[in-house]
Amino acid sequence: MTIPFWCLFAAAALPYVWFSFAAPLRSAQFGQGLDTHTPRAQDPKLLGRAARLQGVHLNGLEALTYFAPAVIVAHLAHANVTWSARLSVAFIAIRLIHAFMYITDRPALRTASFGVGLLTALGLFVLAACA
């Protein structure tokens, strides 16, 4: 498996890592476990770090909608392997920074890291177009 595909695996796993941190905070806030009948009904009621961790979880899922196609298109186009790997690793590193900024409530840095991460994914599409 290539480095970009490993990074895609990491990007797909990260939202569930963040959710595993959010779940205990959710339970502590509501005094119960996850509402398995209507779990999303709890989301708007979350406060503080629990809300931010839920946001990181959801944002991680949203990031897959542009990173996954970028990795696949770059692979199918036989884009430069070295640069594909660099951009994919950079995406994961930036997503970790993004999560830290989200969890620690630093909105300007969170937005900046999101933008840089988006640029790395766009870079994969550019590599594919140039291949």
N, C-alpha and C positions, 0 to 999 in steps of 0.2 A: 504494500500500500504506500502511496506517495505521501510526502509531507503535507501537501494541501488537503489530501483526504483525511489524514490524521487530525489536521486542524478543523476540518469540517465535523469530524466526530467529536472533538472537544467543544466546538461551538454548539453542537446539538446536546451535549451533556451538561454544559454549564447552567442553563436555566433550571435544571433539576437540582443541581448543587445549591443554587440560590434558594430554591423553594424549600430544600431541607433545612436551611437556616431560618426561613420565614415561618415554617410550620410551628415550631415551639413558641415563637413570639405571638403568633396568632392564637394558639391555645391559651397562653398566659393572658392575653388581652380579653378574650371572650370567656375564659373559665371553662372551656370545653374544647374538644377536639375539632377537627375539620368537619363542617356540616356537609356530610356526604350526599344529602338530598339536593341541596342547592348551594354548592360551595362558593360560587361566584357572588352570591348575595352578600357574603361577608366582606368581600374586597373593598367596597366603598366605605365601610365602617372602620377599616384598619387605620391606625394612627402611628405616627413616628417611624421608628426603624422597621416595624412590621410592614407598614405601608410601603416604605422605600424598598425593602427586600422583595415584596410582591411586585413592585415596579421593575426591579432588576430582572426578576423571573420573566415577566411579560415582555420586557424590552429584549431580553435574550432570544425569546421565541420570534419576535418580530425581526431581529437581525438575521435570523436564518433565511428569511424571505429574499434577501439580496445577497448574502454571502454564499449560500449553497449553489444558486445558479451561477454565480461568478466562478466558483471553483470548478464546477462541472463544465462550463463553457470554455474556460481556459484549458482544461484537460482535453476536451474534444477538439479544440483548435490547435493542439500541440504547441501551446504558448511556451515561452522560455521557461524551462524547468526551474532554474535558479531563482529567477524573479518571482515566479509563481509561489515558490516555497517561502521566499522572504516576505512577500505581501501577506501570505496566509498566516505565517507566524506573527507578523506585526499585528494582524487583525486580532488574533487571540490575546496577545499582550495588551493591546489597546482595550479590548473588551474587559479584561481584568481590571485595568485602570478605571474604565468607565464604571464598573460595578463598585469599586472602592469609593469613587467620587459620589455615586448615587447613594450608597449606604451611609456615608459620612455626611451627607447633605451639603454637597458643594455643587450647586446647580450650574454655575458658569463653567467649571472644569468638566463637569459631567457632559454638558452640551458640546464642549470643545472636543472631548475624547470621542463622543459619538460621531462628530463630523470627521475626525481623522480616521476612525474605523470605516466609515462609509467610503472615504477616499481610497482606502486600501482595497476595498471590494471593487470599486470602480476601476482601480488600477488593474485588477485581474481581467476585467472586460476589455480594457485598452490593450493589454498584452495579447488577448485572444484576437482582437481586431488586427493587430500588427503581425500576427503569426502567418 
